Amino acid sequence: MTIDPDNLVLDGNALAGVLASIFGGAEMTAAARGCGSCSQHHPLGEHRLYRGAGWVLRCPGCGDVALTVVEDEARDVREVRFAGRWTIGSGGGDVSAAAGLAG
């Protein structure tokens, strides 16, 4: 039996609930991300989502890692790392400032 890796890939919309819990309830799938590698801008909902030991969002333009989320429920720990410039809402707020995270 051969497993096609493309069948294991979702889009960023599948991570909506996790992103909302991280970013204080904000609707993040429409947040734009400017990729530092290819300079393209895409909403997070268009990014490719891979699930393994955690979640990995990758740029739809070049495949560079945009966001990783790893949760350890036993220790109540969540590690979030993101790359590129993210913009939320019409005010163009910076995600790192909105979330209280260092990007």
C-alpha positions, -999 to 999 in steps of 0.1 A, spaced: 0 0 0 14 34 -10 4 66 7 3 97 -14 17 126 8 -6 150 -10 -36 132 5 -23 141 40 -22 179 33 -50 203 42 -52 240 37 -47 265 65 -84 268 71 -83 235 90 -61 252 116 -87 280 123 -96 269 158 -60 264 170 -50 298 155 -80 315 172 -70 300 206 -34 312 201 -43 347 189 -70 356 214 -101 346 193 -90 365 162 -101 351 128 -66 343 115 -72 324 83 -78 357 64 -46 372 79 -21 380 51 15 367 54 44 380 34 69 353 28 105 362 35 117 337 10 96 343 -22 81 377 -12 46 365 -21 16 375 1 -12 349 8 -39 346 35 -31 318 60 -61 299 48 -43 294 15 -11 279 31 -6 242 30 -11 225 64 9 194 74 1 174 105 26 152 123 39 157 158 24 192 155 11 214 128 32 231 101 19 257 77 39 262 45 39 290 20 18 281 -11 43 299 -33 76 283 -23 69 258 4 89 277 31 77 272 67 54 299 78 42 286 112 48 256 135 26 247 165 35 220 189 13 212 219 22 191 250 -11 187 268 5 167 296 25 198 306 0 224 293 26 239 270 22 253 235 51 263 214 45 286 184 70 298 159 63 319 128 82 335 100 75 363 76 54 394 80 18 388 90 -10 414 87 -44 411 105 -75 431 98 -78 464 80 -56 481 105 -26 461 94 -16 451 129 15 430 134 7 395 146 36 393 170 23 425 188 -13 413 187 -4 379 201 23 390 226 47 367 208 82 372 195 84 363 158 
